[in-house]
Amino acid sequence: MTDTRRRVGSLARFGLTDARAEAELRRIGLVVPVGPARADDVLAPAGGPTQADEPVLLAISHAPDPDLALRTLSRLREALPDAGWAELHGALQTDTELRGRLVAVLGSSTALGDHLVADSGRWRRLRRTDDGGVPERSDELLAAVDGLTGTAAIRALRAGYRDLLTEVAAADLAPVVEPDLPLLDLRTVGARLSDLAEAAVRAGLAVAVRETGVDTSATGLAVIGMGKCGGRELNYVSDVDVIFVAGDESGLAEATRLAAATMRIVGEACFPLDAGLRPEGRAGALVRTLDSHLSYYRKWARTWEFQALLKARPIAGDVHIGQSYLDAMNPMVWQAADRDAFVAEVQAMRRRVEENVPPNLVDRELKLGRGGLRDVEFAVQLLQLVHGRADEALRVRSTMEALRALGRGGYVGRDDAANLIASYEFLRLLEHRLQLQRLRRTHLLPAETDRAALRWLARAAGFGPIRRRDPVDVLLAEVRRNAHRVRRLHEKLFYRPLLEAVAKVPSSALRLTPEAATSRLKALGYTSPEGAFRHLRALTAGVSRRAAIQTALLPVLLEMLADTPDPDGGLLAYRRVSEALAATPWYLRLLRDEGSVAQRLMALLGTSKLVPDLLVRAPEVLRLLADDEALARRDPAEVAASLCSTVARHADRSDAVAAARSLRRHELLRVACADLLGMLDVGSVCAALSSIWAAVLAATLEVAVQAEVLRRRLDAVPARIAVIGMGRLGGAELGYGSDADVLFVCEAVPAFSEGEAVRFAAAVAETVRGLLAAPSQDPPLHVDADLRPEGRSGPLVRTLGSYRAYYSQWSEPWEAQALLRAAFVAGDARLGDEFLRMIDPIRYPAGGLDPAQVTEIRRIKARVDTERLPRGADPSTHTKLGRGGLSDIEWTLQLLQLQHANRVPALRTTSTVDGLSAAATAGVLSTEDAAVLDAAWRCATAARNAAALVRGKPTDQLPRGGRELAAVARALGYPPGGDPGVAIDDYRRTTRRARAVVERIFYG
């Protein structure tokens, strides 16, 4: 009893659960896998058990149905003579390719297993490498039926066709059993099956010629392959759609006899030939002349008939007539989309096909159901017919090739095309495996309750357990995931724009229930369709003109948002903007009448959190979205002058500063929009943001000076004041949300003491900082003076002489380094120029730096690297302090400036980009190294700006994934639908190269 349990348990480990499995193993002479070997455990042909049997047992265990594989192998053993079995048994032990092919076929298909058993020597064919095309297959089938007619010809053609079909299936299935064998992709399998079908039609036509005695040269009969055969993507078991074309009227009767005979012969031997796609369908003539075909398609053909002709291809018969047919039909195919209501007719046809699927089978229907193969094919064919009129690259027959062409041409997002191809291949794989099982035409998944059938399918499709999940559950999850993905992309591509009924909520004319509308939104990619539905209902509520315009706009806007990284956030932002601008009469009209504005606005709202925050307080910028010149090409100096003049018109201090902040908000939004829309490069963005910051500082300084004069009741201003920009402000390299690093310098005017001047200037500086930092709905404006002598413990304002005394006696190397980016930005220009001349000997020291100073700068940099990087930050994607980031590049350039700027005047620049270029020109830095650092600086700056735009607040860390990363990638100009990880990969690659240069140049 114990031995029996051990024996059964051991067999079960090999997937053998049939009670007859042990007897079958004994019959074919394979080792029975159980405990200690016994004399009666085996009947091995060589006289005893050997380890050579183990690969055969493992192969059987990998088969989709191990019991079926073993049972059919046992039947094959009985059919073979002893010598033949010894040959096969030895080959199975040593020939991995044969073993994989044979066992896979035997464990996958009862029909093909029966075929191999019927003529036991056929197994040798599975040693062949099947890489021949139509000519080779045609030659083999023609040889098989040579000189034969009637039943003998049909029998020979059937056997030859099954032989070749078995070879294709064996190569396709083999990796399931022997995973190291090469995989055949769906395109190759479909092409081989189509070539085989084409060869079978040619052989059937040859038999028909002998049986009818018709002279083919007189009839000029051509057979046109349609559907999947025409597209060279045929299934294992399928009708082959054909159209017959004759040369001229004189031979029409004979051509019809020949066509009918061919259909009968091929149908009895191989597969049904279906001529239902011919003009007038089954009610029309089986064979028509080319002129008759042309006449019909010009006058009577319906839209779906042109859609069917997309895949037309001559496969047999008169080559000249076949090509003439193709040449005549193609122009009409690519003009079909010009027909009235073409798109609506194609969409209606798809709906009719779907409606004909029984409700209880819709979730199991791989071909016709929701998210099935037809969803992909209809969407692809519609896009081909619409866009293929002008783009010949789309004029391909294969569904997958068409998808690739649509992706390359930009008609479908690359990611969408790749996802559709992957899902299409997955669904076709399941369809193929189901058809192979019994060689029946089917595309119906087993019911979820039929676990045994699903387990077989999972194994046949190559699914195993994942993280202890049963293969059946893994398969079902993949089916649902792919069906959902196909349906979502089908809705996205096939219904453009979204059906109007989705937007009409609530309304007596509602065509979709709330549940259906929610489902449609989910199909478009909204992760919270219920929330999106609430936004739609709020936007379209009531009977106002505004609600009516929103109802008309929303179907298109929803689809536009669906193409953004964050459709849900974009729709929420659109609702916020719409509600905030509800009283603005031109807002909705602008969106309705200016298509580019709507398209651009949706792209902005679905990508950036900063844009909607600014837009609700600066709606006038919306008008600029229709004008590229106004949006992206404004002169920063002109903008700054306009701001200062506007602020000067306000007598009240609060109003003046509010005006300055309002204009800054407008300008910040304009730059952000132009940046996100790809109209400004990173240098232009930084220059524009720095210019507006300087203008705000200048205007606020003037307001603060006048206010302090009034407060003190003075007759004159006691001091000249200059604001010196430091850091990114001094270098004109500010980003979104950057602080303004400054120094305040003053000089007493005649009749006032230095003490009075300093006190006055200090009060003005505090007022400037207070006014700009006051709480507001706008992004904050922090004026940071921590780079001043003695830092926060030092006085906020110093005179020129005080600065000179400090720097000459106490300054440290890092302070000289900080002064490299000092530039006048506001106040008294003459005083600013005097300050800059005063610090030149400090920041451009004669003789450069001594070794101790270089060491000190390197020490400080190393400390910054280790202590200032935030906890948890990723150093590979931290744009400021990360490896190869902004800090690395700027410190490297600044070290070179400190060492060489005294003798190289071109290095005396506050701009990082200009400094790198000057260093390369002067030979201080190699051209290659300068280019690497320049590229990394631009990359890190752009990435930092993009992250701030996406998050709506300053940040130095790039997102790790999810929609934020997708939005950052989009903001950086990466194409929609692509893998956002490419942006991170590019960033890391660029900064990694820069870090290598920094290690070599900065750290020596």
Secondary structure, 3 states (H helix, E strand, C coil): CHHHHHHHHHHHHCCCCCCCHHHHHHHHCCCCCCCCCCHHHCCCCCCCCCHHHHHHHHHHHHCCCHHHHHHHHHHHHHHCCHHHHHHHHHHHHHCHHHHHHHHHHHCCCHHHHHHHHHCHHHHHHHHCCCCCCHHHHHHHHHHHCCCCCHHHHHHHHHHHHHHHHHHHHHHHHHHHHCCCCCCCCHHHHHHHHHHHHHHHHHHHHHHHHHHHCCCHHHHCCEEEECHHHHCCCCCCCCCEEEEEEECCHHHHHHHHHHHHHHHHHHHHHCCCEECCCCCCHHHCCCEEEHHHHHHHHHHCCCHHHHHHHHHCEEEEECHHHHHHHHHHHHHHHCCHHHCCCHHHHHHHHHHHHHHCCCHHHCCCECCCCCCCHHHHHHHHHHHHHHHCCCCHHHCCCCHHHHHHHHHHCCCCCHHHHHHHHHHHHHHHHHHHHHHHHHCCCCCECCCCCCHHHHHHHHHHCCCCCECCECHHHHHHHHHHHHHHHHHHHHHHHHCCCCCHHHCCCCCCCCCCCHHHHHHHHHHHCCCCHHHHHHHHHHHHCCCCHHHHHHHHHHHHHHHHHHCCCCHHHHHHHHHHHHHHCCCCCCHHHHHHHCHHHHHHHHHHHCCCCHHHHHHCCCCCHHHHCCCHHHHHCCCHHHHHHHHHHHHHCCCCHHHHHHHHHHHHHHHHHHHHHHHHCCCCCHHHHHHHHHHHHHHHHHHHHHHHHHHHHHHHCCCCCCEEEEEEECHHHHCCCCCCCCCEEEEEEEEECCCCCHHHHHHHHHHHHHHHHHHHHCCCCCCCCCEECCCCCCHHHCCCEEEHHHHHHHHHHCCCHHHHHHHCCCEEEEECHHHHHHHHHHHHHHHCCCCCCCHHHHHHHHHHHHHHHHHCCCCCCCCCCECCCCCCCHHHHHHHHHHHHHHHCCCCHHHCCCCHHHHHHHHHHHCCCCHHHHHHHHHHHHHHHHHHHHHHHHHCCCCCECCCCHHHHHHHHHHCCCCCCCCCHHHHHHHHHHHHHHHHHHHHHCCC
